[in-house]
Amino acid sequence: MIGLISATAAGAAARDRLAAAWPDRTRIYDGPAGDAVRAAFAECGQLVCFLAAGAVVRLVAPLLGDKSADPGVVCVDEGGRFAVSLVGGHAGGANGLAREVAEVLGAQPVVTTATDAVGIPGLDTLGFPVEGDVAGVSRALLDGEPVALDAEVPWPLPPVPFAAEGAYTVRLTDRAAVPGPREVLLRPPSLVVGVGASRGVPAEEVLEVIGSALREAGLSAGSVAELATVEAKADEPGIIAAAERLGVPVVVHSAAALAAVEVPHPSAAPLAAVGTPSVAEAAALVGGGELLVPKRKSVRADGRPAMATCAVVRRSARGRLAVVGLGPGARDLLTPRAKAELRRASVLVGLDQYVDQIRDLLRPGTRVLQSGLGAEEERARTAVAEARAGHAVALIGSGDAGVYAMASPALAEASDDIDVVGVPGVTAALAAGAVLGAPLGHDHVSISLSDLHTPWEVIERRVRAAAEADLVVTFYNPRSRGRDWQLPKALALLAAHREPSTPVGVVRNASRPDESSRLTTLADLDPATVDMMTVVTVGNTATRRIAGRMVTPRGYRWQDTRQEDAQ
């Protein structure tokens, strides 16, 4: 919960705007500012104070304890112009909150954390438990000193400018280890603990068998990602409480799924009880990985039969491939989600001219793999291979990556051994439509006239079908120096079903600085004025030119009535 505190009418107005935007995330604290801050600090995970920064500093200072546990505090001036991350920028999430608040209020976020200021992710913001000399190693990164990455367990990381060797080290490990001088340990979520239990098992017994298994194997509890068990144990209080103590979720699997997993120590007892010959080992292994600790039973001090079993598996790192649409070219049409994925990626793969568009958004240390036109399949294979190697990869394309772009070849190459996310972008058809007016107001279709990947006979059949169906048609890749006859042929197919006066919109480099557009007709369009940077949109039989804009009516009944009345 986010506590909101204000002291004046102006501050309350900005406070109420934020509360209205986030009704489920915020709570307003009324009364004297000092009392409100103290109450919110004790009860909330974050605070937004609509007060002067100096006042907030004085009110919060006596309450500060441990930076890893204190709430994040954001200060907003009463005019709502700035949202300042004041306390708990990383651990308390104040840096991210400042950006969110600024977006809602139309303010400027102010973040002074050193790593954020220079675009290097803080070691305590990577999403992993962290131990060791965080301040010293972070300072070395900021000062440009060589910091080595020792990845004992390969795991996707955001870009950090690591060196091959250095006086400082970041060690990525799930082993129980004590960080040395000038060293930080990052704990990846690489361990899955399978748990079997009798009904009524105490949480302490579950924790004891897990703890002893990890200790004897030399593994860190900080790398435990989940407790896994059979569906029949999904509501077992002891397992649930143990998971809460470890700060991890309980993941359940059906007995049939576990029975299909080959394990070294099957047993008749769980088969009779829950329908699978293994719970602990099978639940840990169901997603694949290396069995580090075979099934072991808990030991009870009173000598009574064990009520808990566990097994530990190191799962393979799953690389992440984000297929990112950059939009039509204008920076303000690049979505926030796309920007976030570009900042998250440690490897960027893309066409050289697209890389140049967004290079300034990449974090220091991002590895860039770029190539020229015609190498689409090579880029797709490269991106998938990098993800399979355990990296966080962004594969970029213009417009929407799923529309005549990189998503199709990449997903054809990928399998279920990597995580894939799609990031939509504004397509060229949509950008051109916005320039022209509202040409896509009713049913429409996009057709590429490039026959490099599709035989012309197939393209011609699709254009003819669109003409007969009276669809608005947007042509991608309409004409190039080596392909100058396809567009005239496609227009002729449409002309067989539409009047010569049918509106046609032509937009070149939509949304870019050299954007140009014109509105003509099916009869008057000169194909020689069109190139590969152009989108051509041909209206249907209802499309009209209204006040210099291309408009395809949606077909609402009130429009028909108005037109009849006008007649």
C-alpha positions, 0 to 999 in steps of 0.5 A, a space after each residue: 500500500 502507498 500512503 499519501 500525505 499532504 498539508 495544504 489544499 494544493 497538495 491535497 488536489 495533487 494527492 487526490 488525483 493520484 488516489 483517483 488513478 490508483 484507488 486500490 494501491 493508495 491510502 490517504 492519511 489525514 491530520 497533522 503531517 507529522 502524525 500522518 507520516 509516522 503512521 504511513 511509515 509504519 503501515 505502508 510499503 511506500 509513501 508519497 508526500 506532497 510537501 517540501 523536500 526539507 519538511 519530508 526529510 525532517 519528518 522521515 529522518 527519525 524513522 529511518 532504520 535499515 535501508 533494506 526494510 524502510 519504505 520508499 519515500 517520494 516527495 512531490 512539490 505542491 505544484 505537482 511539477 516534480 516527483 523526487 525519489 527521496 529515500 529507498 530508491 532501490 530497496 524501497 522502490 522509490 525510483 520506480 514509484 517516482 517515475 510512475 507518479 510523474 507519469 500520472 501527474 504530468 510531472 518530471 521524475 527526479 532520481 539521483 541514485 548514481 547507478 540510475 543516473 548513468 544508466 547502469 542497473 543497481 546490483 540490488 535491483 536485478 531481482 536476485 538476493 544479493 550479498 557482499 560489498 554492494 556499495 564497493 562493487 557498485 562504486 567500481 562500476 560507476 568509476 569505470 573500474 573493471 568488475 568481473 562476472 563469475 557466472 557459476 550458474 548461467 542466468 539471464 542478466 540485464 546489461 552490466 558493463 562487466 570485464 573479463 577480469 578485475 579487482 572486483 567480482 560479481 559471482 552468480 552462484 547458488 552455492 552456500 558461500 561467503 563473499 570475499 573482499 570486493 565481491 558481491 554474490 547474486 543468488 539466481 532462482 535456480 533451485 526447485 525443492 520438491 516436497 512430499 508430506 503427510 497430512 498435518 505435517 508441521 512447518 518446522 519439520 518441512 523447513 528442517 528437512 529442506 534446510 538440512 538438504 541444502 546445507 549438506 549439498 552446499 547450496 544457498 536457500 537464497 536461490 530456492 525459487 519454489 516449493 513444488 508438490 502434488 495437487 493433493 497437497 496444495 492446501 497443506 498448511 505446513 507446506 504453505 507456511 514453510 514456503 511463506 517463511 522461505 519467501 517462495 511460492 508453492 507450485 503444484 502438479 497433477 499426480 498424472 504429470 508427476 507419475 510420468 517423470 522418471 525418478 531414481 527412487 519411486 515408492 509404492 506409498 505415495 502411489 497408493 496415497 496420491 496416485 504417483 510413485 514419487 512426489 518430492 523427486 518428481 515435483 522437483 524434476 518435472 520441469 527438467 534440470 539436474 537432481 542435486 539432492 535425491 529424496 530424503 526424509 525428515 528426522 523427528 526427535 521423538 523417533 516417530 515416522 517422518 512426515 516430510 520428504 524433499 529433493 532438490 533440483 538445479 533447473 536450467 536457466 531459461 533465456 528470454 527473447 523479447 520480440 520488440 516492435 519499434 513503431 513507424 520511426 517517431 520516438 514518441 510512438 515507441 511504446 513504454 513497454 518497448 523502451 523497458 525491454 530495450 533497457 532490460 536486454 543484455 543482447 540486442 539483435 536487429 537491422 543496422 538502421 533500426 539499431 541506430 534509431 534506438 542505440 541511445 536507449 540501450 544501457 551501457 554493456 548491452 551487446 549489439 549484434 546488427 546486420 544489413 537488409 536481407 539477413 532476416 533469417 540469420 538475425 532470427 537464428 542469432 537471437 534464438 541462439 543467444 536466448 538459448 545460451 541464457 541471455 536476455 535478448 531483444 530482437 527488434 523490428 519496425 512497426 509491429 514485430 509481428 506484421 511483416 517483421 521479425 516475430 514470424 521467423 524468430 518464433 518459427 526458429 524458437 522452441 519451448 526451451 526459452 521464454 518468448 514475449 512479444 512487444 506490440 508496436 504501431 504499424 506503418 498501416 496505422 501510422 499512415 491511416 492517422 495521417 490520412 484521416 480514418 481510412 481503416 474505419 471499417 473492415 480492412 486488410 494489409 497485403 504485401 506486394 513483395 514476391 520475394 517470399 510469396 509467389 505472385 499468383 498467391 498475392 494476386 489471388 489475395 488482392 482479387 479476393 479483397 477487391 471482391 469483398 470490398 475491403 479497404 486495402 493497405 499495400 506494404 512493399 508496393 514498389 521497388 526498383 526491381 519490382 515495378 509492375 506489381 502495384 499497377 497490376 494490383 490497382 487494376 484488380 481493384 479497379 475492376 470492382 471500384 469506381 475510378 474516383 475511389 480515394 487512395 492515400 499515399 504516405 511515405 515515411 509516416 511519422 518521420 521527419 521527412 514524412 509526406 502524404 497525398 490523397 488521390 484516386 484510383 484513376 489518378 495514382 501514378 505508381 512511379 511516385 511510390 517506393 518501398 518507404 511508402 504505404 498505399 491505402 485504397 478505399 472501399 466503395 464507401 470510402 469518401 474524401 471529406 474536408 481533405 481527409 480520407 474517411 471510411 464510414 463505420 456504418 452506424 445506423 445513425 449515419 444512414 439515418 442522417 444521410 437519408 434525412 439529408 437527401 
